[in-house]
């Protein structure tokens, strides 16, 4: 029996999945996707699948993968999905299918406790900082019992804790095989298990980091496999661009200077004036940051000429030259003592790598790349390619596209494009020759959800727009007892809308207003869930950025989703500008080929937060009149799930009043 036949039987009525999972319901779209994945695994090739929400794409690719018996790499965009695959979906399937398969989870270095750095932090921590001492003691106690060293397993550790960089390693500061804790190293243990496993679950960041290591000639981190599957593939291009370019930050320089002082004094105290060397690098890094002046934090400055825009060229050149000089002196000192200790050897290598990056940023920007600086608490110098198309075509899928039956590449997500060829995804990822499959969601959107576009609000660029959006939310949310998520396109709108809502709801029995940035993302979502159960006042969550995707709030927890305006990419962003010029040079319309598809995909991602299960009910309100007034509005509306149109404010409030608390089955998306 062929792999496709076996897969078809698994998904059929009365098949193994129906018998093993109480909530499993056969879906034609899920079966279609599973059979396509099985065929590509059998024959080789490249498959791109847009699988609408509710299809059950996870099982659609896992079942054929596990039945194939091949070694497989599963890559996701988020650690959350990694943990779900490794901790729930894969073990349950392997058990139900009774297969002798070894599974491994592999994350980046920053996810694992570094025993060597933990010991150093313990020795150098400020004894007067009681909070840090308490948190460190908790980490030390946990370190004695953990096998994996994965910090996600440590209860109560804030993902934003300043301790995390002190007790984890980076590619820059890891001393490798020379480390005194090398045998016990959690990162190396995870890698060894990955190399021996049949199925390895990683994330996109680690995949591209591994590519960079391979290019440098260092031994690869990941096993050689026949089949590679990218879930949440819509993030692949942006993630790859980050790793295929070069970066240097003032924070990296300051971290290096502090390690230089610590390790220099510890292992080679009399060989150099480490305090002065470290001081010079730290001062030069801070001067580089100061050379930008009072540019608003979060700003990206184009860097086309010698200096970034708006900066004084002489000051910028002087700041870069000071960094180069300080690093050169440190490099010379480290070369004399690097053989005395592994930490000094690694410092020497780090210093030389920084000098190489400085030289790159002094030279003209590379061909087909874009250069800019990110302004924040730190200053980050970035040069990156405009997309990953060339790398994917020449280094990843070349042989599979040529008909190599020994390689299968599968890319899948709920949102990959708003046209039949899924060009938004395939063009920048170099996959225009791949097989395309689009599987529609099984949800009855016309029954389950409505979409309303208020026409009486100010224009999106009007200063009063955000306050009027907040006023509308304040009218709508109490009708359903909270259960409202407001997604904004900018941090300015986030602040304006959340401030207005917090001023409106101040009483002890009023709705609670939660705001992104005030708590870790995981805690905000948990508070939103718990605040929207019975006998609670209810919650409104106002968020931006990362909350547009990867947030799963099924059932009656979320029934009203408000989007403040159309999510067009900012034209002043250096990457957006460079990509626009590239499209212009090809003689194509930038607006129709870039801005509209980008907005359509972001809008589709955001709208996808509303309906997560077959029994969900809800309303989507998009506070941007351009959807009805501009010609391109029809295309953007067409990119959304086929929700029924709510035409008037009266109808909107009637529907809000009729929303009932739906009950969902958490596993209905298997």
C-alpha positions as CSV (number, residue, x, y, z in Angstrom):
1,X,0.0,0.0,0.0
2,X,1.4,3.4,-1.0
3,X,1.9,6.2,1.5
4,X,-1.0,8.2,0.0
5,X,-3.4,5.2,0.4
6,X,-2.3,4.7,4.1
7,X,-2.8,8.4,4.8
8,X,-6.2,8.4,3.2
9,X,-7.3,5.5,5.4
10,X,-6.0,7.4,8.5
11,X,-8.2,10.4,7.8
12,X,-11.3,8.4,6.6
13,X,-14.5,8.0,8.7
14,X,-13.8,5.2,11.1
15,X,-10.1,5.5,10.5
16,X,-7.4,5.5,13.2
17,X,-7.7,9.2,13.9
18,X,-11.5,8.9,14.4
19,X,-10.9,6.0,16.7
20,X,-8.1,7.6,18.7
21,X,-9.3,11.2,19.1
22,X,-12.8,11.8,20.4
23,X,-13.0,15.3,18.9
24,X,-11.6,14.4,15.5
25,X,-14.0,15.1,12.6
26,X,-13.0,14.1,9.0
27,X,-12.7,17.2,6.8
28,X,-12.2,17.1,3.1
29,X,-9.7,20.0,3.1
30,X,-7.6,18.3,5.7
31,X,-7.5,15.1,3.8
32,X,-6.7,16.9,0.6
33,X,-3.7,18.6,2.2
34,X,-2.5,15.3,3.9
35,X,-2.6,13.4,0.5
36,X,-0.7,16.2,-1.2
37,X,2.0,16.2,1.5
38,X,2.2,12.4,1.3
39,X,2.7,12.6,-2.5
40,X,5.5,15.2,-2.3
41,X,7.2,13.1,0.4
42,X,7.0,10.1,-1.9
43,X,8.0,11.8,-5.1
44,X,10.1,14.7,-3.9
45,X,9.4,18.3,-4.8
46,X,8.3,21.6,-3.3
47,X,4.7,22.2,-2.0
48,X,3.2,25.5,-0.8
49,X,-0.1,25.1,1.1
50,X,-2.3,27.8,2.3
51,X,-4.6,26.0,4.7
52,X,-7.4,28.2,6.1
53,X,-8.1,28.4,9.8
54,X,-9.8,25.2,11.1
55,X,-8.4,22.9,8.4
56,X,-6.3,21.1,11.0
57,X,-3.0,21.6,9.0
58,X,-0.9,20.3,11.9
59,X,-2.3,16.8,11.7
60,X,-2.4,17.1,7.9
61,X,1.4,17.2,7.7
62,X,2.3,15.3,10.8
63,X,0.4,12.1,9.8
64,X,2.2,11.6,6.4
65,X,5.5,12.6,7.9
66,X,5.3,10.0,10.7
67,X,4.1,7.3,8.4
68,X,6.9,8.0,5.9
69,X,9.6,6.7,8.2
70,X,11.9,9.4,6.9
71,X,14.0,11.8,9.0
72,X,12.1,15.1,9.2
73,X,12.8,18.6,10.3
74,X,9.7,20.6,11.5
75,X,10.3,24.4,11.7
76,X,7.8,26.9,13.2
77,X,7.9,30.6,13.6
78,X,7.3,30.6,17.4
79,X,8.5,28.8,20.5
80,X,4.9,28.4,21.5
81,X,4.0,26.2,18.5
82,X,7.3,24.4,19.0
83,X,6.3,23.5,22.5
84,X,2.8,22.5,21.3
85,X,4.2,20.2,18.6
86,X,6.8,18.6,20.9
87,X,4.8,18.4,24.1
88,X,1.3,17.5,22.8
89,X,0.6,16.9,19.1
90,X,3.6,14.7,18.2
91,X,3.5,12.5,21.4
92,X,-0.2,11.9,21.0
93,X,0.0,10.9,17.4
94,X,3.1,8.7,17.9
95,X,1.3,7.0,20.7
96,X,-2.0,6.5,18.7
97,X,-0.1,5.2,15.7
98,X,2.2,3.0,17.9
99,X,5.3,4.1,16.0
100,X,8.9,3.7,17.3
101,X,9.9,7.3,16.6
102,X,12.3,9.5,18.5
103,X,11.4,13.1,18.7
104,X,13.7,16.0,19.7
105,X,13.1,19.7,20.5
106,X,15.8,22.1,19.6
107,X,15.7,25.9,20.3
108,X,18.3,28.7,20.1
109,X,21.0,29.2,22.7
110,X,19.1,31.9,24.4
111,X,16.4,29.4,25.4
112,X,18.8,27.3,27.5
113,X,20.5,27.8,30.8
114,X,24.3,28.2,30.4
115,X,25.9,26.6,33.4
116,X,29.2,28.4,32.8
117,X,27.6,31.9,32.7
118,X,25.4,31.0,35.6
119,X,28.5,30.4,37.7
120,X,30.1,33.7,36.5
121,X,26.9,35.6,37.3
122,X,26.8,34.1,40.7
123,X,30.3,35.4,41.5
124,X,29.7,38.9,40.0
125,X,26.1,39.7,41.0
126,X,25.6,42.9,43.0
127,X,24.9,41.7,46.6
128,X,22.7,44.8,47.2
129,X,20.3,43.9,44.4
130,X,17.9,41.8,46.4
131,X,15.5,41.1,43.5
132,X,18.2,39.9,41.3
133,X,19.7,37.8,44.1
134,X,16.3,36.2,44.7
135,X,15.7,35.4,41.0
136,X,19.2,34.0,40.6
137,X,18.7,31.7,43.6
138,X,15.5,30.5,42.0
139,X,17.3,29.7,38.8
140,X,20.2,28.0,40.6
141,X,17.7,25.8,42.5
142,X,15.9,24.8,39.3
143,X,19.3,24.1,37.6
144,X,19.9,21.2,40.0
145,X,16.7,19.4,38.8
146,X,16.2,20.3,35.2
147,X,17.4,17.9,32.5
148,X,16.7,20.0,29.4
149,X,17.8,23.4,30.8
150,X,15.0,25.0,28.7
151,X,14.1,28.2,30.6
152,X,10.5,27.9,29.4
153,X,10.1,25.1,32.0
154,X,11.0,27.5,34.9
155,X,7.7,28.7,36.5
156,X,7.4,32.4,37.1
157,X,10.4,33.5,35.1
158,X,9.5,36.7,33.3
159,X,10.5,36.4,29.6
160,X,11.7,40.1,29.9
161,X,13.9,39.4,32.9
162,X,17.3,41.1,32.7
163,X,18.8,38.0,34.2
164,X,18.2,35.9,31.1
165,X,21.1,37.3,29.1
166,X,23.3,36.8,32.1
167,X,22.6,33.1,32.5
168,X,22.3,32.1,28.8
169,X,24.9,32.1,26.0
170,X,25.1,33.6,22.6
171,X,27.0,32.6,19.5
172,X,29.4,35.5,20.4
173,X,30.2,34.6,24.0
174,X,29.9,30.7,24.0
175,X,33.4,29.2,24.5
176,X,32.5,25.9,22.9
177,X,34.4,22.7,23.5
178,X,36.8,24.5,25.8
179,X,34.1,25.3,28.3
180,X,34.6,23.6,31.7
181,X,30.9,22.7,31.6
182,X,30.9,21.4,28.1
183,X,29.9,17.8,29.0
184,X,26.9,19.1,31.0
185,X,26.0,21.8,28.5
186,X,22.2,21.9,27.9
187,X,22.6,23.3,24.4
188,X,25.0,20.4,23.4
189,X,22.7,17.9,25.0
190,X,19.8,19.2,23.0
191,X,21.9,19.1,19.8
192,X,23.0,15.5,20.4
193,X,19.5,14.4,20.9
194,X,18.5,16.3,17.7
195,X,21.2,14.5,15.7
196,X,19.9,11.1,16.9
197,X,16.2,11.8,16.4
198,X,13.8,10.9,13.6
199,X,11.8,14.1,14.0
200,X,13.4,17.4,15.1
201,X,11.2,20.4,16.0
202,X,13.0,23.7,15.6
203,X,12.1,27.3,14.7
204,X,12.8,29.5,11.7
205,X,15.4,31.6,13.6
206,X,17.4,28.5,14.4
207,X,17.1,27.2,10.8
208,X,18.6,30.3,9.4
209,X,21.2,30.5,12.2
210,X,22.3,27.0,11.2
211,X,22.6,28.1,7.6
212,X,24.9,30.9,8.7
213,X,27.0,28.4,10.6
214,X,27.2,26.1,7.6
215,X,28.4,28.9,5.4
216,X,31.2,29.7,7.9
217,X,32.5,26.2,7.7
218,X,31.6,25.2,11.2
219,X,29.9,21.9,11.8
220,X,26.1,22.0,11.2
221,X,23.7,22.1,14.2
222,X,20.9,20.3,12.5
223,X,20.7,16.8,11.1
224,X,20.5,16.1,7.4
225,X,17.0,15.1,6.6
226,X,14.9,14.1,3.6
227,X,11.8,16.1,4.5
228,X,11.6,19.7,5.8
229,X,8.3,21.3,6.8
230,X,7.9,25.0,7.5
231,X,4.7,25.8,9.5
232,X,3.8,29.5,10.0
233,X,5.7,29.9,6.7
234,X,4.4,33.4,6.2
235,X,7.1,34.6,8.6
236,X,9.9,32.9,6.7
237,X,11.1,35.8,4.5
238,X,11.3,38.3,7.3
239,X,13.1,35.9,9.6
240,X,15.6,34.8,6.9
241,X,16.4,38.4,6.0
242,X,17.4,39.0,9.6
243,X,20.0,36.2,9.6
244,X,21.3,36.6,6.1
245,X,22.5,40.1,6.7
246,X,24.9,41.7,9.2
247,X,24.3,43.5,12.4
248,X,26.3,45.4,15.0
249,X,24.8,47.1,18.0
250,X,26.0,49.4,20.8
251,X,24.7,46.8,23.2
252,X,27.0,44.1,21.7
253,X,29.9,46.4,22.1
254,X,29.0,47.2,25.7
255,X,28.5,43.5,26.5
256,X,31.9,42.8,25.0
257,X,33.6,45.5,27.0
258,X,32.1,44.1,30.3
259,X,33.2,40.6,29.4
260,X,36.6,42.0,28.5
261,X,37.0,43.6,31.9
262,X,35.7,40.5,33.8
263,X,37.7,37.9,32.0
264,X,40.8,40.0,31.5
265,X,41.1,40.7,35.2
266,X,40.3,37.1,36.1
267,X,42.7,35.3,33.7
268,X,45.3,37.8,32.6
269,X,45.3,40.6,35.2
270,X,48.9,41.8,34.7
271,X,49.1,41.6,30.9
272,X,47.1,44.6,29.9
273,X,45.2,47.6,31.3
274,X,41.9,45.8,30.9
275,X,40.0,48.6,32.7
276,X,41.1,51.2,30.2
277,X,40.5,49.0,27.2
278,X,37.0,48.1,28.3
279,X,36.3,51.8,29.3
280,X,37.4,53.0,25.8
281,X,35.1,50.5,24.0
282,X,32.1,51.3,26.2
283,X,32.6,55.1,25.8
284,X,33.0,54.7,22.0
285,X,29.7,52.6,21.9
286,X,27.9,55.3,24.0
287,X,29.3,58.1,21.8
288,X,28.0,56.2,18.7
289,X,24.5,56.2,20.3
290,X,24.8,59.9,21.2
291,X,25.8,60.8,17.7
292,X,22.2,60.1,16.6
293,X,21.0,62.9,18.9
294,X,17.3,63.1,20.0
295,X,15.9,60.8,17.3
296,X,12.8,59.1,18.6
297,X,13.2,55.6,19.9
298,X,11.9,53.0,17.5
299,X,12.9,55.1,14.5
300,X,14.7,53.5,11.5
301,X,17.1,55.8,9.7
302,X,18.0,55.1,6.0
303,X,21.6,54.7,5.4
304,X,22.4,55.2,1.7
305,X,25.4,57.5,1.9
306,X,28.5,57.5,4.2
307,X,26.3,58.4,7.2
308,X,22.6,57.6,8.0
309,X,20.1,60.3,7.0
310,X,19.8,63.4,9.2
311,X,23.2,62.7,10.9
312,X,26.3,64.9,10.6
313,X,28.7,62.9,8.5
314,X,31.8,64.1,10.3
315,X,30.4,63.1,13.7
316,X,29.3,59.7,12.5
317,X,32.7,58.9,10.9
318,X,34.5,60.0,14.0
319,X,32.3,57.8,16.2
320,X,32.8,54.8,14.0
321,X,36.6,55.4,13.8
322,X,36.7,55.6,17.7
323,X,35.0,52.2,17.9
324,X,37.4,50.7,15.4
325,X,40.4,52.1,17.2
326,X,39.2,50.9,20.6
327,X,38.4,47.4,19.3
328,X,41.8,47.2,17.5
329,X,43.7,47.9,20.7
330,X,41.7,45.2,22.5
331,X,42.3,42.8,19.7
332,X,46.0,43.3,20.0
333,X,45.9,42.8,23.8
334,X,43.8,39.6,23.5
335,X,46.0,38.0,20.9
336,X,48.9,38.0,23.5
337,X,46.8,36.2,26.2
338,X,44.2,34.3,24.3
339,X,45.8,30.9,25.0
340,X,45.6,31.4,28.8
341,X,41.9,30.6,29.0
342,X,38.9,29.6,26.8
343,X,37.1,32.8,27.7
344,X,40.0,34.9,26.4
345,X,40.2,32.9,23.2
346,X,36.5,33.5,22.6
347,X,36.9,37.2,23.4
348,X,39.6,37.5,20.8
349,X,37.4,35.9,18.2
350,X,34.5,38.1,19.1
351,X,36.7,41.2,18.8
352,X,38.0,40.2,15.4
353,X,34.4,39.5,14.2
354,X,33.3,42.9,15.4
355,X,36.2,44.5,13.5
356,X,35.1,42.7,10.4
357,X,31.6,44.0,10.8
358,X,32.8,47.5,11.4
359,X,34.8,47.3,8.2
360,X,31.7,46.1,6.3
361,X,29.7,49.1,7.6
362,X,32.4,51.5,6.6
363,X,32.4,50.2,3.0
364,X,29.5,50.8,0.6
365,X,26.3,48.8,1.1
366,X,26.3,45.5,-0.7
367,X,24.5,44.9,-4.0
368,X,20.8,44.0,-3.7
369,X,20.8,44.9,0.0
370,X,19.5,47.7,2.2
371,X,21.3,49.4,5.1
372,X,19.8,51.3,8.1
373,X,20.1,52.0,11.8
374,X,17.6,51.1,14.4
375,X,17.3,53.8,17.1
376,X,16.4,52.7,20.6
377,X,18.0,52.3,24.0
378,X,20.7,50.7,21.9
379,X,21.8,51.7,18.4
380,X,21.7,48.8,15.9
381,X,23.5,48.9,12.5
382,X,21.9,46.6,10.0
383,X,22.6,45.5,6.5
384,X,20.3,42.9,5.0
385,X,19.1,41.5,1.6
386,X,15.7,42.5,0.4
387,X,14.4,39.0,0.4
388,X,15.6,35.3,0.7
389,X,14.7,34.3,-2.9
390,X,18.2,33.7,-4.1
391,X,19.3,31.8,-1.1
392,X,16.2,29.5,-1.1
393,X,16.5,28.8,-4.9
394,X,20.2,28.1,-4.8
395,X,20.9,26.5,-1.4
396,X,17.6,24.9,-0.3
397,X,15.1,23.7,-2.9
398,X,17.2,23.7,-6.1
399,X,17.5,19.9,-6.3
400,X,13.9,19.3,-5.3
401,X,12.6,21.7,-8.0
402,X,14.9,19.8,-10.4
403,X,13.0,16.5,-9.6
404,X,15.2,15.0,-6.9
405,X,13.0,12.4,-5.3
406,X,15.2,12.4,-2.2
407,X,14.1,15.8,-1.1
408,X,10.7,17.2,0.0
409,X,10.1,20.8,1.1
410,X,6.6,21.8,2.4
411,X,5.7,25.3,3.3
412,X,2.3,26.0,5.0
413,X,0.4,28.7,6.8
414,X,-3.2,30.0,7.1
415,X,-2.2,33.2,5.1
416,X,0.2,33.2,2.2
417,X,-1.3,35.5,-0.4
418,X,-4.4,37.1,-1.8
419,X,-4.1,35.7,-5.4
420,X,-4.1,32.2,-6.8
421,X,-0.3,32.0,-7.2
422,X,0.2,33.2,-3.6
423,X,2.8,35.7,-4.9
424,X,3.1,37.6,-1.7
425,X,4.8,34.5,-0.3
426,X,6.3,32.7,-3.3
427,X,8.1,35.6,-4.9
428,X,10.3,36.9,-2.0
429,X,10.9,33.3,-0.9
430,X,12.1,32.1,-4.3
431,X,9.3,29.5,-4.7
432,X,7.5,30.7,-7.8
433,X,8.1,27.2,-9.4
434,X,6.7,25.3,-6.4
435,X,3.4,23.4,-6.5
436,X,0.6,25.6,-5.0
437,X,-2.4,24.2,-3.0
438,X,-5.1,26.4,-1.4
439,X,-7.5,24.7,1.0
440,X,-10.4,26.8,2.2
441,X,-11.4,27.0,5.8
442,X,-14.3,24.7,6.8
443,X,-15.9,27.4,9.0
444,X,-19.2,28.9,8.0
445,X,-18.1,32.5,8.2
446,X,-21.4,33.9,6.9
447,X,-23.1,32.3,9.9
448,X,-20.4,32.7,12.5
449,X,-19.1,36.2,11.9
450,X,-20.0,39.6,10.6
451,X,-17.8,42.5,9.5
452,X,-18.7,46.2,10.0
453,X,-16.9,49.3,8.6
454,X,-18.1,52.5,10.4
455,X,-18.4,55.4,8.0
456,X,-18.9,58.2,10.6
457,X,-15.4,58.2,12.0
458,X,-12.7,60.7,11.1
459,X,-10.3,59.8,8.3
460,X,-7.5,57.4,9.5
461,X,-4.9,60.2,9.4
462,X,-7.0,62.6,11.4
463,X,-5.6,63.3,14.9
464,X,-9.1,62.6,16.3
465,X,-9.4,59.1,14.8
466,X,-7.9,57.1,17.7
467,X,-10.1,58.9,20.3
468,X,-13.2,58.2,18.2
469,X,-12.2,54.5,17.8
470,X,-11.9,54.3,21.6
471,X,-15.3,55.9,22.0
472,X,-16.9,53.3,19.7
473,X,-15.2,50.5,21.6
474,X,-16.4,52.0,24.9
475,X,-20.0,51.7,23.5
476,X,-19.7,48.2,22.0
477,X,-17.6,46.3,24.6
478,X,-20.0,46.6,27.6
479,X,-22.9,45.1,25.5
480,X,-21.0,41.7,25.5
481,X,-19.3,42.1,28.8
482,X,-15.8,42.8,27.5
483,X,-14.6,40.0,25.3
484,X,-13.0,42.6,23.0
485,X,-9.6,42.7,21.4
486,X,-8.4,46.0,19.8
487,X,-5.6,45.7,17.3
488,X,-3.7,48.9,16.4
489,X,-1.3,49.6,13.5
490,X,1.0,51.9,15.5
491,X,2.2,52.3,19.0
492,X,0.9,55.9,19.0
493,X,-2.6,54.6,18.3
494,X,-2.1,51.9,21.0
495,X,-1.3,54.6,23.6
496,X,-4.1,56.9,22.5
497,X,-6.8,54.3,22.4
498,X,-5.8,52.5,25.6
499,X,-5.4,55.8,27.5
500,X,-9.0,56.9,26.5
501,X,-10.4,53.5,27.4
502,X,-8.7,53.4,30.8
503,X,-10.1,56.9,31.6
504,X,-13.6,55.7,30.6
505,X,-13.5,52.5,32.7
506,X,-12.3,53.4,36.2
507,X,-14.8,51.8,38.6
508,X,-14.3,48.5,40.4
509,X,-17.1,46.9,38.5
510,X,-16.1,48.4,35.1
511,X,-14.5,46.4,32.3
512,X,-10.8,45.9,32.8
513,X,-8.5,47.4,30.2
514,X,-5.4,45.4,29.5
515,X,-2.6,47.0,27.4
516,X,0.3,45.5,25.5
517,X,3.6,46.3,27.1
518,X,2.3,46.6,30.7
519,X,2.7,42.8,31.3
520,X,4.4,39.9,29.4
521,X,2.4,38.7,26.4
522,X,1.6,35.3,28.0
523,X,0.3,36.9,31.2
524,X,-1.8,39.4,29.3
525,X,-3.5,36.6,27.3
526,X,-4.1,34.6,30.5
527,X,-5.6,37.6,32.2
528,X,-7.8,38.3,29.2
529,X,-9.0,34.7,29.2
530,X,-9.7,34.6,32.9
531,X,-11.3,38.1,33.0
532,X,-13.8,37.1,30.3
533,X,-15.4,34.1,32.1
534,X,-18.7,34.2,33.9
535,X,-19.1,36.3,37.1
536,X,-16.3,38.7,36.0
537,X,-16.5,42.3,34.8
538,X,-14.9,41.4,31.5
539,X,-11.8,42.6,29.7
540,X,-10.7,44.7,26.7
541,X,-7.2,44.0,25.4
542,X,-5.5,46.8,23.4
543,X,-2.5,45.5,21.5
544,X,-0.3,45.9,18.5
545,X,2.6,44.2,16.7
546,X,2.9,40.6,17.8
547,X,-0.8,40.3,18.8
548,X,-1.9,40.4,15.1
549,X,-1.0,36.7,14.8
550,X,-0.3,33.7,16.9
551,X,-3.0,34.5,19.5
552,X,-5.6,31.8,20.0
553,X,-8.7,32.9,21.9
554,X,-11.4,30.4,21.0
555,X,-15.0,30.4,22.2
556,X,-16.7,33.2,24.1
557,X,-13.4,34.6,25.4
558,X,-13.2,36.8,22.3
559,X,-16.3,37.9,20.4
560,X,-15.5,41.4,19.2
561,X,-12.3,42.3,17.3
562,X,-11.6,45.9,16.4
563,X,-8.9,47.0,14.0
564,X,-8.1,50.7,14.1
565,X,-7.0,51.2,10.4
566,X,-5.7,49.4,7.4
567,X,-2.2,47.9,8.1
568,X,-0.3,49.4,5.2
569,X,3.5,49.1,5.6
570,X,5.1,52.5,6.6
571,X,6.5,54.0,3.4
572,X,9.3,55.7,5.4
573,X,10.7,52.4,6.6
574,X,14.1,51.8,4.8
575,X,13.3,48.2,3.9
576,X,9.9,49.2,2.5
577,X,11.4,52.0,0.6
578,X,14.2,49.8,-0.9
579,X,11.6,47.1,-1.9
580,X,9.5,49.8,-3.5
581,X,12.4,51.1,-5.6
582,X,13.1,47.5,-6.7
583,X,9.6,47.1,-7.9
584,X,9.6,50.5,-9.6
585,X,12.8,49.5,-11.4
586,X,10.9,46.5,-12.8
587,X,8.3,48.8,-14.2
588,X,5.5,47.6,-11.9
589,X,3.1,49.4,-9.7
590,X,4.4,49.6,-6.2
591,X,1.0,50.1,-4.7
592,X,-0.7,47.2,-6.3
593,X,2.3,44.8,-6.2
594,X,3.5,45.6,-2.7
595,X,1.4,47.8,-0.5
596,X,-1.9,46.2,-1.1
597,X,-0.7,42.6,-0.8
598,X,1.1,43.5,2.4
599,X,-2.0,45.2,3.9
600,X,-4.2,42.3,2.8
601,X,-2.0,39.7,4.5
602,X,-1.7,41.7,7.7
603,X,-5.5,42.3,7.7
604,X,-6.1,38.6,7.1
605,X,-3.8,37.7,9.9
606,X,-5.4,40.1,12.3
607,X,-9.0,39.1,11.4
608,X,-8.0,35.4,11.9
609,X,-7.9,36.0,15.7
610,X,-11.7,36.2,15.8
611,X,-13.0,32.8,14.7
612,X,-10.9,29.8,15.9
613,X,-13.5,27.0,16.2
614,X,-16.6,25.8,14.4
615,X,-18.9,27.0,17.2
616,X,-17.3,30.5,17.6
617,X,-19.4,33.6,17.0
618,X,-18.2,37.2,16.7
619,X,-18.0,40.5,15.0
620,X,-15.1,42.2,13.2
621,X,-15.1,46.0,13.1
622,X,-12.5,47.7,10.9
623,X,-12.4,51.5,11.6
624,X,-11.2,52.6,8.2
625,X,-13.6,54.1,5.7
626,X,-11.2,53.6,2.9
627,X,-12.4,50.0,2.7
628,X,-15.6,51.3,1.2
629,X,-14.5,54.6,-0.3
630,X,-11.4,53.5,-2.3
631,X,-11.2,51.1,-5.2
632,X,-8.7,48.9,-3.6
633,X,-11.0,48.4,-0.6
634,X,-12.9,45.6,-2.5
635,X,-9.6,43.7,-2.9
636,X,-8.8,44.0,0.8
637,X,-12.3,43.0,1.8
638,X,-12.1,40.0,-0.6
639,X,-8.9,38.9,1.2
640,X,-10.9,38.4,4.5
641,X,-12.8,35.3,5.3
642,X,-16.3,35.5,3.7
643,X,-18.1,37.0,6.7
644,X,-21.6,38.6,6.3
645,X,-21.6,42.3,5.9
646,X,-23.1,44.4,8.7
647,X,-24.2,47.7,7.0
648,X,-25.5,50.0,9.8
649,X,-24.6,50.9,13.4
650,X,-28.1,49.8,14.5
651,X,-27.5,46.4,12.9
652,X,-24.1,46.2,14.6
653,X,-25.6,46.7,18.1
654,X,-28.4,44.3,17.4
655,X,-25.8,41.7,16.5
656,X,-23.8,42.4,19.6
657,X,-26.9,42.0,21.7
658,X,-27.6,38.7,20.1
659,X,-24.2,37.2,20.6
660,X,-24.4,34.2,22.8
661,X,-21.6,32.6,24.8
662,X,-20.5,29.9,22.5
663,X,-18.8,26.7,23.8
664,X,-15.9,25.2,21.9
665,X,-14.0,22.0,21.9
666,X,-10.3,23.0,22.3
667,X,-9.2,20.1,20.1
668,X,-11.6,20.6,17.2
669,X,-8.8,21.8,15.0
670,X,-6.9,18.5,15.0
